[in-house]
Amino acid sequence: MNDVEEGYSWCAPELSNDLSCRDALARVRPLLSPRVRTIRQPELDGIDDRYRRATIP
């Protein structure tokens, strides 16, 4: 996330690869117990908010 906030200097395929981690989280989230989803959701929301602030004008 810090790389995106500071200005991502890698090429587009590298960024796509890095973002695939977030996609993987979205795919496995439904498999997690409600308790784990509830505990981890604020952290995930915070990371998503940081990404939006860094990428959306």
mmCIF file of the N, C-alpha and C atoms, coordinates in Angstrom:
data_MODEL
# 
_entry.id   MODEL 
# 
loop_
_atom_site.group_PDB 
_atom_site.id 
_atom_site.type_symbol 
_atom_site.label_atom_id 
_atom_site.label_alt_id 
_atom_site.label_comp_id 
_atom_site.label_asym_id 
_atom_site.label_entity_id 
_atom_site.label_seq_id 
_atom_site.pdbx_PDB_ins_code 
_atom_site.Cartn_x 
_atom_site.Cartn_y 
_atom_site.Cartn_z 
_atom_site.occupancy 
_atom_site.B_iso_or_equiv 
_atom_site.pdbx_formal_charge 
_atom_site.auth_seq_id 
_atom_site.auth_comp_id 
_atom_site.auth_asym_id 
_atom_site.auth_atom_id 
_atom_site.pdbx_PDB_model_num 
ATOM 1   N N  . MET A 1 1  ? 0.817   -1.182  0.000   1.00 0.00 ? 1  MET A N  1 
ATOM 2   C CA . MET A 1 1  ? 0.000   0.000   0.000   1.00 0.00 ? 1  MET A CA 1 
ATOM 3   C C  . MET A 1 1  ? 0.865   1.253   0.000   1.00 0.00 ? 1  MET A C  1 
ATOM 4   N N  . ASN A 1 2  ? 1.960   1.224   0.728   1.00 0.00 ? 2  ASN A N  1 
ATOM 5   C CA . ASN A 1 2  ? 2.827   2.406   0.764   1.00 0.00 ? 2  ASN A CA 1 
ATOM 6   C C  . ASN A 1 2  ? 3.320   2.770   -0.628  1.00 0.00 ? 2  ASN A C  1 
ATOM 7   N N  . ASP A 1 3  ? 3.628   1.766   -1.449  1.00 0.00 ? 3  ASP A N  1 
ATOM 8   C CA . ASP A 1 3  ? 4.095   2.045   -2.811  1.00 0.00 ? 3  ASP A CA 1 
ATOM 9   C C  . ASP A 1 3  ? 3.052   2.801   -3.611  1.00 0.00 ? 3  ASP A C  1 
ATOM 10  N N  . VAL A 1 4  ? 1.802   2.429   -3.466  1.00 0.00 ? 4  VAL A N  1 
ATOM 11  C CA . VAL A 1 4  ? 0.728   3.098   -4.201  1.00 0.00 ? 4  VAL A CA 1 
ATOM 12  C C  . VAL A 1 4  ? 0.581   4.532   -3.696  1.00 0.00 ? 4  VAL A C  1 
ATOM 13  N N  . GLU A 1 5  ? 0.623   4.730   -2.402  1.00 0.00 ? 5  GLU A N  1 
ATOM 14  C CA . GLU A 1 5  ? 0.468   6.072   -1.846  1.00 0.00 ? 5  GLU A CA 1 
ATOM 15  C C  . GLU A 1 5  ? 1.627   6.991   -2.231  1.00 0.00 ? 5  GLU A C  1 
ATOM 16  N N  . GLU A 1 6  ? 2.820   6.432   -2.355  1.00 0.00 ? 6  GLU A N  1 
ATOM 17  C CA . GLU A 1 6  ? 4.001   7.234   -2.677  1.00 0.00 ? 6  GLU A CA 1 
ATOM 18  C C  . GLU A 1 6  ? 4.198   7.407   -4.177  1.00 0.00 ? 6  GLU A C  1 
ATOM 19  N N  . GLY A 1 7  ? 3.411   6.732   -4.978  1.00 0.00 ? 7  GLY A N  1 
ATOM 20  C CA . GLY A 1 7  ? 3.550   6.799   -6.424  1.00 0.00 ? 7  GLY A CA 1 
ATOM 21  C C  . GLY A 1 7  ? 4.161   5.510   -6.925  1.00 0.00 ? 7  GLY A C  1 
ATOM 22  N N  . TYR A 1 8  ? 3.344   4.633   -7.413  1.00 0.00 ? 8  TYR A N  1 
ATOM 23  C CA . TYR A 1 8  ? 3.772   3.297   -7.810  1.00 0.00 ? 8  TYR A CA 1 
ATOM 24  C C  . TYR A 1 8  ? 4.764   3.397   -8.955  1.00 0.00 ? 8  TYR A C  1 
ATOM 25  N N  . SER A 1 9  ? 5.962   2.874   -8.768  1.00 0.00 ? 9  SER A N  1 
ATOM 26  C CA . SER A 1 9  ? 7.016   3.005   -9.779  1.00 0.00 ? 9  SER A CA 1 
ATOM 27  C C  . SER A 1 9  ? 7.228   1.729   -10.598 1.00 0.00 ? 9  SER A C  1 
ATOM 28  N N  . TRP A 1 10 ? 6.487   0.688   -10.306 1.00 0.00 ? 10 TRP A N  1 
ATOM 29  C CA . TRP A 1 10 ? 6.628   -0.549  -11.059 1.00 0.00 ? 10 TRP A CA 1 
ATOM 30  C C  . TRP A 1 10 ? 5.777   -0.466  -12.323 1.00 0.00 ? 10 TRP A C  1 
ATOM 31  N N  . CYS A 1 11 ? 5.885   -1.455  -13.190 1.00 0.00 ? 11 CYS A N  1 
ATOM 32  C CA . CYS A 1 11 ? 5.101   -1.483  -14.418 1.00 0.00 ? 11 CYS A CA 1 
ATOM 33  C C  . CYS A 1 11 ? 3.687   -2.013  -14.135 1.00 0.00 ? 11 CYS A C  1 
ATOM 34  N N  . ALA A 1 12 ? 2.823   -1.836  -15.113 1.00 0.00 ? 12 ALA A N  1 
ATOM 35  C CA . ALA A 1 12 ? 1.424   -2.236  -14.953 1.00 0.00 ? 12 ALA A CA 1 
ATOM 36  C C  . ALA A 1 12 ? 1.252   -3.712  -14.593 1.00 0.00 ? 12 ALA A C  1 
ATOM 37  N N  . PRO A 1 13 ? 1.982   -4.630  -15.211 1.00 0.00 ? 13 PRO A N  1 
ATOM 38  C CA . PRO A 1 13 ? 1.824   -6.038  -14.822 1.00 0.00 ? 13 PRO A CA 1 
ATOM 39  C C  . PRO A 1 13 ? 2.202   -6.293  -13.360 1.00 0.00 ? 13 PRO A C  1 
ATOM 40  N N  . GLU A 1 14 ? 3.190   -5.571  -12.848 1.00 0.00 ? 14 GLU A N  1 
ATOM 41  C CA . GLU A 1 14 ? 3.556   -5.723  -11.434 1.00 0.00 ? 14 GLU A CA 1 
ATOM 42  C C  . GLU A 1 14 ? 2.439   -5.229  -10.529 1.00 0.00 ? 14 GLU A C  1 
ATOM 43  N N  . LEU A 1 15 ? 1.836   -4.094  -10.877 1.00 0.00 ? 15 LEU A N  1 
ATOM 44  C CA . LEU A 1 15 ? 0.715   -3.575  -10.095 1.00 0.00 ? 15 LEU A CA 1 
ATOM 45  C C  . LEU A 1 15 ? -0.438  -4.566  -10.118 1.00 0.00 ? 15 LEU A C  1 
ATOM 46  N N  . SER A 1 16 ? -0.724  -5.108  -11.281 1.00 0.00 ? 16 SER A N  1 
ATOM 47  C CA . SER A 1 16 ? -1.793  -6.096  -11.408 1.00 0.00 ? 16 SER A CA 1 
ATOM 48  C C  . SER A 1 16 ? -1.523  -7.304  -10.523 1.00 0.00 ? 16 SER A C  1 
ATOM 49  N N  . ASN A 1 17 ? -0.293  -7.750  -10.499 1.00 0.00 ? 17 ASN A N  1 
ATOM 50  C CA . ASN A 1 17 ? 0.080   -8.873  -9.650  1.00 0.00 ? 17 ASN A CA 1 
ATOM 51  C C  . ASN A 1 17 ? -0.136  -8.540  -8.179  1.00 0.00 ? 17 ASN A C  1 
ATOM 52  N N  . ASP A 1 18 ? 0.273   -7.344  -7.778  1.00 0.00 ? 18 ASP A N  1 
ATOM 53  C CA . ASP A 1 18 ? 0.096   -6.935  -6.383  1.00 0.00 ? 18 ASP A CA 1 
ATOM 54  C C  . ASP A 1 18 ? -1.386  -6.848  -6.010  1.00 0.00 ? 18 ASP A C  1 
ATOM 55  N N  . LEU A 1 19 ? -2.189  -6.356  -6.939  1.00 0.00 ? 19 LEU A N  1 
ATOM 56  C CA . LEU A 1 19 ? -3.625  -6.242  -6.659  1.00 0.00 ? 19 LEU A CA 1 
ATOM 57  C C  . LEU A 1 19 ? -4.315  -7.604  -6.625  1.00 0.00 ? 19 LEU A C  1 
ATOM 58  N N  . SER A 1 20 ? -3.695  -8.599  -7.223  1.00 0.00 ? 20 SER A N  1 
ATOM 59  C CA . SER A 1 20 ? -4.303  -9.935  -7.212  1.00 0.00 ? 20 SER A CA 1 
ATOM 60  C C  . SER A 1 20 ? -4.422  -10.465 -5.775  1.00 0.00 ? 20 SER A C  1 
ATOM 61  N N  . CYS A 1 21 ? -3.564  -9.980  -4.887  1.00 0.00 ? 21 CYS A N  1 
ATOM 62  C CA . CYS A 1 21 ? -3.678  -10.389 -3.475  1.00 0.00 ? 21 CYS A CA 1 
ATOM 63  C C  . CYS A 1 21 ? -5.016  -9.938  -2.902  1.00 0.00 ? 21 CYS A C  1 
ATOM 64  N N  . ARG A 1 22 ? -5.430  -8.724  -3.242  1.00 0.00 ? 22 ARG A N  1 
ATOM 65  C CA . ARG A 1 22 ? -6.724  -8.225  -2.738  1.00 0.00 ? 22 ARG A CA 1 
ATOM 66  C C  . ARG A 1 22 ? -7.861  -9.038  -3.347  1.00 0.00 ? 22 ARG A C  1 
ATOM 67  N N  . ASP A 1 23 ? -7.724  -9.386  -4.608  1.00 0.00 ? 23 ASP A N  1 
ATOM 68  C CA . ASP A 1 23 ? -8.741  -10.221 -5.256  1.00 0.00 ? 23 ASP A CA 1 
ATOM 69  C C  . ASP A 1 23 ? -8.850  -11.579 -4.568  1.00 0.00 ? 23 ASP A C  1 
ATOM 70  N N  . ALA A 1 24 ? -7.718  -12.135 -4.165  1.00 0.00 ? 24 ALA A N  1 
ATOM 71  C CA . ALA A 1 24 ? -7.721  -13.428 -3.471  1.00 0.00 ? 24 ALA A CA 1 
ATOM 72  C C  . ALA A 1 24 ? -8.459  -13.313 -2.139  1.00 0.00 ? 24 ALA A C  1 
ATOM 73  N N  . LEU A 1 25 ? -8.255  -12.212 -1.429  1.00 0.00 ? 25 LEU A N  1 
ATOM 74  C CA . LEU A 1 25 ? -8.985  -12.004 -0.171  1.00 0.00 ? 25 LEU A CA 1 
ATOM 75  C C  . LEU A 1 25 ? -10.493 -11.968 -0.415  1.00 0.00 ? 25 LEU A C  1 
ATOM 76  N N  . ALA A 1 26 ? -10.898 -11.306 -1.473  1.00 0.00 ? 26 ALA A N  1 
ATOM 77  C CA . ALA A 1 26 ? -12.328 -11.230 -1.792  1.00 0.00 ? 26 ALA A CA 1 
ATOM 78  C C  . ALA A 1 26 ? -12.901 -12.616 -2.100  1.00 0.00 ? 26 ALA A C  1 
ATOM 79  N N  . ARG A 1 27 ? -12.105 -13.457 -2.752  1.00 0.00 ? 27 ARG A N  1 
ATOM 80  C CA . ARG A 1 27 ? -12.588 -14.806 -3.088  1.00 0.00 ? 27 ARG A CA 1 
ATOM 81  C C  . ARG A 1 27 ? -12.715 -15.704 -1.866  1.00 0.00 ? 27 ARG A C  1 
ATOM 82  N N  . VAL A 1 28 ? -11.792 -15.580 -0.910  1.00 0.00 ? 28 VAL A N  1 
ATOM 83  C CA . VAL A 1 28 ? -11.832 -16.486 0.242   1.00 0.00 ? 28 VAL A CA 1 
ATOM 84  C C  . VAL A 1 28 ? -12.709 -15.959 1.372   1.00 0.00 ? 28 VAL A C  1 
ATOM 85  N N  . ARG A 1 29 ? -13.038 -14.682 1.366   1.00 0.00 ? 29 ARG A N  1 
ATOM 86  C CA . ARG A 1 29 ? -13.832 -14.106 2.447   1.00 0.00 ? 29 ARG A CA 1 
ATOM 87  C C  . ARG A 1 29 ? -15.104 -14.898 2.751   1.00 0.00 ? 29 ARG A C  1 
ATOM 88  N N  . PRO A 1 30 ? -15.876 -15.306 1.729   1.00 0.00 ? 30 PRO A N  1 
ATOM 89  C CA . PRO A 1 30 ? -17.092 -16.069 2.025   1.00 0.00 ? 30 PRO A CA 1 
ATOM 90  C C  . PRO A 1 30 ? -16.827 -17.410 2.727   1.00 0.00 ? 30 PRO A C  1 
ATOM 91  N N  . LEU A 1 31 ? -15.607 -17.902 2.630   1.00 0.00 ? 31 LEU A N  1 
ATOM 92  C CA . LEU A 1 31 ? -15.279 -19.175 3.257   1.00 0.00 ? 31 LEU A CA 1 
ATOM 93  C C  . LEU A 1 31 ? -14.934 -19.032 4.740   1.00 0.00 ? 31 LEU A C  1 
ATOM 94  N N  . LEU A 1 32 ? -14.697 -17.815 5.170   1.00 0.00 ? 32 LEU A N  1 
ATOM 95  C CA . LEU A 1 32 ? -14.331 -17.569 6.567   1.00 0.00 ? 32 LEU A CA 1 
ATOM 96  C C  . LEU A 1 32 ? -15.566 -17.585 7.459   1.00 0.00 ? 32 LEU A C  1 
ATOM 97  N N  . SER A 1 33 ? -15.349 -17.882 8.706   1.00 0.00 ? 33 SER A N  1 
ATOM 98  C CA . SER A 1 33 ? -16.466 -17.862 9.650   1.00 0.00 ? 33 SER A CA 1 
ATOM 99  C C  . SER A 1 33 ? -16.939 -16.424 9.855   1.00 0.00 ? 33 SER A C  1 
ATOM 100 N N  . PRO A 1 34 ? -18.193 -16.236 10.214  1.00 0.00 ? 34 PRO A N  1 
ATOM 101 C CA . PRO A 1 34 ? -18.685 -14.885 10.477  1.00 0.00 ? 34 PRO A CA 1 
ATOM 102 C C  . PRO A 1 34 ? -17.847 -14.154 11.530  1.00 0.00 ? 34 PRO A C  1 
ATOM 103 N N  . ARG A 1 35 ? -17.390 -14.890 12.527  1.00 0.00 ? 35 ARG A N  1 
ATOM 104 C CA . ARG A 1 35 ? -16.579 -14.278 13.584  1.00 0.00 ? 35 ARG A CA 1 
ATOM 105 C C  . ARG A 1 35 ? -15.278 -13.708 13.025  1.00 0.00 ? 35 ARG A C  1 
ATOM 106 N N  . VAL A 1 36 ? -14.594 -14.468 12.182  1.00 0.00 ? 36 VAL A N  1 
ATOM 107 C CA . VAL A 1 36 ? -13.338 -14.005 11.598  1.00 0.00 ? 36 VAL A CA 1 
ATOM 108 C C  . VAL A 1 36 ? -13.592 -12.828 10.659  1.00 0.00 ? 36 VAL A C  1 
ATOM 109 N N  . ARG A 1 37 ? -14.655 -12.909 9.862   1.00 0.00 ? 37 ARG A N  1 
ATOM 110 C CA . ARG A 1 37 ? -14.988 -11.794 8.970   1.00 0.00 ? 37 ARG A CA 1 
ATOM 111 C C  . ARG A 1 37 ? -15.242 -10.523 9.770   1.00 0.00 ? 37 ARG A C  1 
ATOM 112 N N  . THR A 1 38 ? -15.969 -10.641 10.852  1.00 0.00 ? 38 THR A N  1 
ATOM 113 C CA . THR A 1 38 ? -16.284 -9.478  11.686  1.00 0.00 ? 38 THR A CA 1 
ATOM 114 C C  . THR A 1 38 ? -15.022 -8.886  12.305  1.00 0.00 ? 38 THR A C  1 
ATOM 115 N N  . ILE A 1 39 ? -14.142 -9.737  12.778  1.00 0.00 ? 39 ILE A N  1 
ATOM 116 C CA . ILE A 1 39 ? -12.903 -9.270  13.410  1.00 0.00 ? 39 ILE A CA 1 
ATOM 117 C C  . ILE A 1 39 ? -11.994 -8.580  12.396  1.00 0.00 ? 39 ILE A C  1 
ATOM 118 N N  . ARG A 1 40 ? -11.886 -9.127  11.206  1.00 0.00 ? 40 ARG A N  1 
ATOM 119 C CA . ARG A 1 40 ? -10.940 -8.616  10.205  1.00 0.00 ? 40 ARG A CA 1 
ATOM 120 C C  . ARG A 1 40 ? -11.492 -7.514  9.305   1.00 0.00 ? 40 ARG A C  1 
ATOM 121 N N  . GLN A 1 41 ? -12.798 -7.334  9.260   1.00 0.00 ? 41 GLN A N  1 
ATOM 122 C CA . GLN A 1 41 ? -13.388 -6.373  8.328   1.00 0.00 ? 41 GLN A CA 1 
ATOM 123 C C  . GLN A 1 41 ? -12.890 -4.939  8.535   1.00 0.00 ? 41 GLN A C  1 
ATOM 124 N N  . PRO A 1 42 ? -12.768 -4.444  9.766   1.00 0.00 ? 42 PRO A N  1 
ATOM 125 C CA . PRO A 1 42 ? -12.269 -3.066  9.922   1.00 0.00 ? 42 PRO A CA 1 
ATOM 126 C C  . PRO A 1 42 ? -10.866 -2.865  9.339   1.00 0.00 ? 42 PRO A C  1 
ATOM 127 N N  . GLU A 1 43 ? -10.006 -3.861  9.480   1.00 0.00 ? 43 GLU A N  1 
ATOM 128 C CA . GLU A 1 43 ? -8.657  -3.755  8.918   1.00 0.00 ? 43 GLU A CA 1 
ATOM 129 C C  . GLU A 1 43 ? -8.717  -3.711  7.394   1.00 0.00 ? 43 GLU A C  1 
ATOM 130 N N  . LEU A 1 44 ? -9.522  -4.566  6.803   1.00 0.00 ? 44 LEU A N  1 
ATOM 131 C CA . LEU A 1 44 ? -9.670  -4.602  5.355   1.00 0.00 ? 44 LEU A CA 1 
ATOM 132 C C  . LEU A 1 44 ? -10.287 -3.304  4.843   1.00 0.00 ? 44 LEU A C  1 
ATOM 133 N N  . ASP A 1 45 ? -11.293 -2.800  5.534   1.00 0.00 ? 45 ASP A N  1 
ATOM 134 C CA . ASP A 1 45 ? -11.918 -1.528  5.141   1.00 0.00 ? 45 ASP A CA 1 
ATOM 135 C C  . ASP A 1 45 ? -10.895 -0.394  5.162   1.00 0.00 ? 45 ASP A C  1 
ATOM 136 N N  . GLY A 1 46 ? -10.041 -0.381  6.175   1.00 0.00 ? 46 GLY A N  1 
ATOM 137 C CA . GLY A 1 46 ? -9.017  0.652   6.270   1.00 0.00 ? 46 GLY A CA 1 
ATOM 138 C C  . GLY A 1 46 ? -8.040  0.606   5.110   1.00 0.00 ? 46 GLY A C  1 
ATOM 139 N N  . ILE A 1 47 ? -7.621  -0.587  4.730   1.00 0.00 ? 47 ILE A N  1 
ATOM 140 C CA . ILE A 1 47 ? -6.702  -0.742  3.603   1.00 0.00 ? 47 ILE A CA 1 
ATOM 141 C C  . ILE A 1 47 ? -7.385  -0.327  2.305   1.00 0.00 ? 47 ILE A C  1 
ATOM 142 N N  . ASP A 1 48 ? -8.629  -0.743  2.123   1.00 0.00 ? 48 ASP A N  1 
ATOM 143 C CA . ASP A 1 48 ? -9.370  -0.352  0.918   1.00 0.00 ? 48 ASP A CA 1 
ATOM 144 C C  . ASP A 1 48 ? -9.549  1.162   0.857   1.00 0.00 ? 48 ASP A C  1 
ATOM 145 N N  . ASP A 1 49 ? -9.842  1.794   1.979   1.00 0.00 ? 49 ASP A N  1 
ATOM 146 C CA . ASP A 1 49 ? -9.992  3.254   2.016   1.00 0.00 ? 49 ASP A CA 1 
ATOM 147 C C  . ASP A 1 49 ? -8.695  3.947   1.638   1.00 0.00 ? 49 ASP A C  1 
ATOM 148 N N  . ARG A 1 50 ? -7.557  3.448   2.151   1.00 0.00 ? 50 ARG A N  1 
ATOM 149 C CA . ARG A 1 50 ? -6.258  4.028   1.790   1.00 0.00 ? 50 ARG A CA 1 
ATOM 150 C C  . ARG A 1 50 ? -6.014  3.903   0.286   1.00 0.00 ? 50 ARG A C  1 
ATOM 151 N N  . TYR A 1 51 ? -6.354  2.763   -0.277  1.00 0.00 ? 51 TYR A N  1 
ATOM 152 C CA . TYR A 1 51 ? -6.159  2.555   -1.711  1.00 0.00 ? 51 TYR A CA 1 
ATOM 153 C C  . TYR A 1 51 ? -7.005  3.539   -2.513  1.00 0.00 ? 51 TYR A C  1 
ATOM 154 N N  . ARG A 1 52 ? -8.266  3.690   -2.121  1.00 0.00 ? 52 ARG A N  1 
ATOM 155 C CA . ARG A 1 52 ? -9.157  4.618   -2.837  1.00 0.00 ? 52 ARG A CA 1 
ATOM 156 C C  . ARG A 1 52 ? -8.618  6.058   -2.765  1.00 0.00 ? 52 ARG A C  1 
ATOM 157 N N  . ARG A 1 53 ? -8.188  6.479   -1.572  1.00 0.00 ? 53 ARG A N  1 
ATOM 158 C CA . ARG A 1 53 ? -7.652  7.851   -1.423  1.00 0.00 ? 53 ARG A CA 1 
ATOM 159 C C  . ARG A 1 53 ? -6.417  8.064   -2.284  1.00 0.00 ? 53 ARG A C  1 
ATOM 160 N N  . ALA A 1 54 ? -5.617  7.017   -2.460  1.00 0.00 ? 54 ALA A N  1 
ATOM 161 C CA . ALA A 1 54 ? -4.372  7.147   -3.230  1.00 0.00 ? 54 ALA A CA 1 
ATOM 162 C C  . ALA A 1 54 ? -4.604  7.051   -4.737  1.00 0.00 ? 54 ALA A C  1 
ATOM 163 N N  . THR A 1 55 ? -5.732  6.515   -5.150  1.00 0.00 ? 55 THR A N  1 
ATOM 164 C CA . THR A 1 55 ? -5.911  6.254   -6.578  1.00 0.00 ? 55 THR A CA 1 
ATOM 165 C C  . THR A 1 55 ? -7.081  6.995   -7.227  1.00 0.00 ? 55 THR A C  1 
ATOM 166 N N  . ILE A 1 56 ? -8.005  7.500   -6.455  1.00 0.00 ? 56 ILE A N  1 
ATOM 167 C CA . ILE A 1 56 ? -9.174  8.167   -7.020  1.00 0.00 ? 56 ILE A CA 1 
ATOM 168 C C  . ILE A 1 56 ? -9.044  9.667   -6.755  1.00 0.00 ? 56 ILE A C  1 
ATOM 169 N N  . PRO A 1 57 ? -8.992  10.470  -7.838  1.00 0.00 ? 57 PRO A N  1 
ATOM 170 C CA . PRO A 1 57 ? -8.820  11.926  -7.642  1.00 0.00 ? 57 PRO A CA 1 
ATOM 171 C C  . PRO A 1 57 ? -9.995  12.564  -6.928  1.00 0.00 ? 57 PRO A C  1 
# 
